[in-house]
């Protein structure tokens, strides 16, 4: 198969918050594009909104949906990340039914309790977006924005059904999504499925089972089961959290099956290597998605998923060194190593690895030097070149963002 990811150029732009009219998608469904898309489903008795975008996008969403079959009878939130529920308070009417899965509270609490950790760990990947938000907020009255969490009026466990204006809506829990309160919404008469970020933001790509910004582990078996839920519906159109809908029952079946089978293969192969006595880094290098499945890695990476699977099953102790048991990091002995080997010798060894196309080994060595002498010109230059070599070989959103950030920091201090 030729994966759909090859036919959707530009699908890694996750920074677009736009003030545009609602875009008609057919079947009386309208999209308001943004960092995460919001959707309005028109009925004979008002609209049902699916996701709301970030809190600062509320006035944009409200303006976009103003002419779509108001008032807002229900708002359905497909997952607990803030780019999906942030603008609910701007869009809800006094009688609006806000629907979330009952696990929403875990993600609400995570967002509140870990703000100080996650925001800095995320900003490196979205700096242009963050700068644009800051400028945009200067044009708004802060008192007009409700930053409080929009507590739901309806929650459910496995499934939930409701009707508005003669249209039926069916919700199903899909805990294999990016959050364990993930859900999909089915329009049975239209055979349309709203999936949010069940697949991740990029359809046709491997998911992130654990994002490098810092998040809870995502269970690969629940992901597989949730994709089976999608296949059971046999949808003719999928409307996701980002970008344009996926149209065509055969195409959807082929792609979702490939994503499911890819994860099953990675899961099974990882466990096989664990049982064989292989180590984690060998598994990260050796486990791959079968080529015939042709799944992209624009947002997640198979090697990262291998590590997430390994650690989800076994925890953090790798049975490699006694030092794993204690709060003393490896770089605590960097001064001793540098003193024994010498900075010039370590930088020269890093250069040897660079010349042999081993940039990660080069970074291991320059990390030792820079832990002791952070402004060492030769180590910074070698480290920057190693990061640039890695950057040239990847199209992954998160990897590129991290490597670019690291290169800028290394070059700025030269």
C-alpha positions, 0 to 999 in steps of 0.5 A: 500500500502507498500510505496516505501520509505520502499524499498529505503534504503540510500535515505537520503544521500544528500552529495555525490559529485562524480567524476564518469563516466556518468551512462547510464539510457537507452533511450540515457539518462545519469546521472552524480551523485552528490549533485543534479544529472545532466542528459544529453539526447543525440540527433542526433544534440548534447545533452540536459542537465537537471540541472547542480549541484553545481558550484564546481561540474562543472568540474566533470559534464563536464568530465562525459558528454564529450562523450555524443553526444556533443555539449550542445544545451540546458540546462534546469533548473528545479528549482531555488536552487543553487544545480540545476543551479550552474554549468551551466556556466561550461557546456554551450557552446557559443550557448547553450540555457539555459531554466528556468521558468520566475520566476527564478529571484525571487530565483536568488535574494533570493540567492543573498540577503539572503546569509548571513542568509541562509548559516549559517542556512543550514550548521548545516545539511551539515557540512560533505559536507561543509568540503569536499567542502572546501577541494575539492576547495583547489585542484582547481584554483578559477579563473577557476570557474565562480560563476556568476548567469547563466542568461537564454536565454529562459524563459516561463510562463506555457509551452514550447516546443522545438526539438533538433536532432529529439527529442521532449522536452516539459516543464510544469510549476509546481509551487508547487515544492520546488520553484515557478519556478519549472518545469518538462520536458517530453519526449513524445516518451519515456514517461519519465518525469524529475521532479527535486525536485517537490516531494522534494529530497526523492520520496515517502515522504511528502514534506517540505512546509517550510524548517527549514533552512529558505525558502519561504512557499510552497503552498500545493494546488499548490503542489497538482495541480502539482502532478496532472500534473504528473499524467496527463502525465502517465509517465513510468519512473520518473527521479528526482533531487536525487537518481535513477529513479522511473520505472513503470507506475502503481508504479508511479501512486500509489505513486504520488496519495498517496503523493497527497492524503496525502497532501490533507488530511493534508490540509483539516484536518488543516483547519478543526481544524482552523475553530473549534477553535483549537490552532496551537500546537493541530493541529501539534500534531493531524493531521496525514497522513492516515496510509494506504497511507504509506508516509515517513517523511525522509525529511519533517514532517507532523507536520511542514507542518501543521504549514506551512499551518496554517501560510500561511493562517493566518500569524504570529499572533495567537491571544494568547497573546498581547506580539505577537504584540511587539518586546520583546521576551519571554526569555526577562523575563527568569531572572525573572522566574529563580530568582523566581523559582531557577535554581535547582527547574527548572532543577528538574522540567525538570528532572520530565518531562524527566522521564515522557517521555516529552522531549520537556517540559524539553527543555522549562524549561532548555531553561529558565535556559540556557538563564540566565546561559549558562554554568549551568551543570545540565541544559545542561545535562538535555537538552542534554538528552532531545535532545537525547530522541527526536533523538532516535525517528526520522529518519527525515534528518533535525530533526536529523541534528538539534538535533545532532548539539544541543547535540554536543553543549550542551555536549561540554560545560559540 
